[in-house]
Amino acid sequence: MTEVKQGQGFGTIGPVRRARFTLPRGPATLRAWRTPGSQGARRPRPVPLHTLQTILLVAPILLFSVIAHEIAHGFAALQQGDRTALDAGRLSWNPLKHIDPYLTILLPLIMLTGSAAIGGRLVVFGGAKPVPVDPRNYKHIRRGDIIVSLAGVFTNFLIAIACAGIFVLTGLLARRIPSLETSIGILQAMMVFGVELNFVLIFFNLLPIPPLDGSHVMKYLLPRPLAIKYVQFGRFGMLILIALLFIPAGDVVLRTWLKPASAATDAFLSTMAPYAVESARQWLQ
């Protein structure tokens, strides 16, 4: 039985640039870091410590978001009549089930060391193990393929909403129980990263470049002759994605494409800002 690797996993982590996590954008109230003055000067943290702190805050929510994205593909396929992902054991929250030696480990290391070697910004790009699906088992192939393709990004949207909700609820809890503020600040910082990360995952995965999720929708919008060539073009998709990350023109394209992600993040942070505790702002510095 022929299997199609849904989403291919390349966009599930996507381009993560370290600068996005060192200074979150959004409302000034979430960026009102301690400055010299009535609050006193705060000694800058060493760069390695700051990087480690960022990783500890980002890694849990990123791992959860990536796994949820992949499970959503497999679960949607099951609802459409395909048991391939289920039979392969991919509808599991066990992270080991979703790790691909090349995509999850080797490729990000190559991208990170390569971008560091040539100078400029650090680029990390990778993904989870592709979810196997067989569209021939779908009740309706066209509709099923579109539903399965969009299930991942829809799940990321739900996670972003959940992160915002947790942020607000914990902020209210801190007002009732001030002794919890320190712990809540850490959780709120993670939720800020969760909102931003998931909106980036949504729009990056919607890029109409094979084999990202957006390409599975795009092929149905094209006339059949063009759609066939478009699918064949998918063999070069990985090279194009890497080029977008490294060449200046590609950076412009990505920044333009991801502007809605930035706008959505800012809108969410505007709503969340009144419920932020002071310790959260310190963790987000």
N, C-alpha and C positions, 0 to 999 in steps of 0.2 A: 504493500500500500504506500502510495506516494504521500509524503508529509511536507507541509509548508511550515517554515519557521516563522511564526507570527511575531511581527515587530522586530525580529532579528536581534533585539536587545541593545543595539547600538545607541539608541536614543534614550534608553531608560536611565542612564546616568547623565549623559549629555555633557556639554562643555561646562565645566565648573572652574571658573577663574577665581583664584584666591582672593582677589580684590573685592569680589561680590560679598564675601563673608566677613571681611575685616571692618567694613563700615556699611551696615545696612542702610538702604535708602528709605525714604518715607517721611512721615511727618516729623517736624522738628522736635516734637515732644518725645519721640522715641530716639532722638539723636542728641538730646540735651545732656551730653556727657559732662562729667565733673570738670570744671575749669578753675584756674587760680582765682581766688576771690574769697567770698564769705565762707565757701565750703572748704577752702584750702586746696593747695596743689596736690595732684595725685601723681605719684611717680610712675612714669611709663613702664609697662611691662617689657621684659626682654622679648625680642622677636620669636625665638624658639618657643618660649612659654605661651605667647599669644597664639602661635600656630597650633600648638598642642591643644590649647583650650578650644580653639575653633573646631578642630577635628573632633574633640569629645562632644561638642554640642551638635555638630552637623551629622556625624556618622550614624547615630541611632535613627534619626528621623529620615535620613537619606536611605538607609538600608530598608526601613519599613516601607517607604514610599515606592522603592524599586520593586520589592517583593510583591506588594499589593498590586502594582501595575501589571506584573507578569501573571499573578493569580487571576486577575480580572480578565485577561485574554483567555486563559484556559477555562474559566468558569463560564464566560460568555459563549465560548465554543461548545461547551457541554450543553448549555441551554438551547443551542442551535442544532443539536443532534450529534455532535462529534465528541467521542470519548477519548481521543488520542492523548490529550494532556492529562486527563484523569488516570488513564492506564499507565502513563509514564511517571506517575507520582509527582506531577508538577503542581497539583492543587494543594500544596503544603506550605506552612509558614516556616519550615526548617530552612534557614539560609543556605545550607550546604546543597540543597536541591536546586538552587538557582545560580550557583557559582559556576562560571565557565573559566577554565584555566587561562585561556587566551584573552577573552573579552573582559573578564572581571579583574584579572591580576596582571597578566603580562602586558597587555595593550596600555592600560593606564600608566604603568611604570615606564614603558617606552616613551609615551607621550610626555610624561612629566620630566624625565631625564633629557629627552631630546629638546624640549622647549627651553629647559634650563641651560643646556649646552650652547644653544644658538643665541641666548640672551633674550631680553624682552620679558613678556608676561609668561607666567607658568600656566600650562594648559593640561587639564586632565580630561581624558575622554575614554569611555568604556561602557560596559553594560552587563546585564545579567545573561544567563544562558537563554537562548531563544526558546520560546514555548512552542512545542510541536502541535500543529493542527492539520486537519485534512478537510479542506473546504468541500470535497465531494460528499462528505457526510452531512453537510448543512441541509436543513429543510428547504431553504431557498438560498442558493449559492451567493448571488449578488448581495441580497439583504444581509445574509449571515456574515459575509466577509466584512461588510461595512460595520456591522454591530460589533463584531469581535475586534476589529481594528481600533474602534473608538472607545472600547470598554476601558482600556488602560488609562487614557487621558481623562475620561470621565471619573474614574476612581481617584486620580490625582486631584481633580477639582473638589471631590468630596473630602479628601484629606485636608486640603487647604481650608475648607469651611470648618472642619473639625478642629484644626489647629487654632483658628481664630476664636472658635467657641470656647476651647479650653483656656485660651489666654484670658478671655473676659471673665469666665467663671473663677479662675484662680485669682484674678485681680480682686474680684468681689470677696472671695474667701480671705484674702490677705487683709482686707479692711475689717473683717469680723474677728480674725485671729492674727494680730500683728506678729506674733512669735514665729509664724510660718513664712514671713516675707523672704528670708534668705533662700530657703528651699524653693519657694514659688518663683523667685527671680530667675533661677536656673531653668526651671520648666518653661517660663515665659520666653526666655531667650531661645530655647529650642523651638518653641512654637513660631517665633518670628522667622527663623530659618526655614521652618516647615512650610510656611505660607510662600515665601520667596522661591524655595526649591521646587515646590510642586507646580507653581505657575511657569517656571522655567521648563520643567519637564513636559508640561502640557504643550507649550508652543514649540519647543524643540522637536518633540515627537510628531507634531503636525506639519513639519517641513515636508513638502512634496518631493522628497528625494528618496528613492529606494535605498534601503528597505525599511525606512521609517514608517510609522503608522499612517502618516498623511498620504503616502504614496499608494496605499491600498484603497484609499477613497478617490484619489486623483485619477487612477486608471479607469474608473467607471464614469468619469466625467468627460473622457476623451473619446473621439470617434474610434471605432475598433482598430483600423490600421495603425493609428497613432498609439493606441493603448498597447498593442503588441510590441511596438518598438520601444515604448516607455518601459515595459516590463523587462525587455531584453537589456535596456540601458541600466537596469538595476545592478548588474555585475560591477559597474564602476561607481556605485553609490558611496561605498566606503572611502574611496580615494577623494571623491568630491567633498565629503564631510570633513575629512582631515585637511583638505586644502582650505575650506572655509575657516578653519580654526587658525591657520597659520599665515595665510596671505592677507595683506592689508585690505584688499577689495572684499575678501570673504568676511573679514571682521565687520565691515560696513554692512554687508548683507545680513549677517547674524544680528547685529545690533538693531537694525531696522525691523527685522522679523520679530525680535523679542520685545519690541516696544510695548505691545499689548500686555506682555507679562509684567513689565515694569509698572504700567498703569494700573493693572489689577492689584499688584502687590501694594502700591501706594494707597489705593482705595481701601483695601483691607486694613492696612496699618493705621489709616486715619480713623477707622472705626474702633480699632483696638487700643489706640494710644491713651485714651482717658483711664484705662484700667491697668496701665503699666505700673509696676512697683519700681522703686528706685534701684534695687539690686539688679533688676533685669537690665536696666540701662548700663550698669557697670559691666555686666557680662557681655554686653553687645559692643563695648568699645573696641 
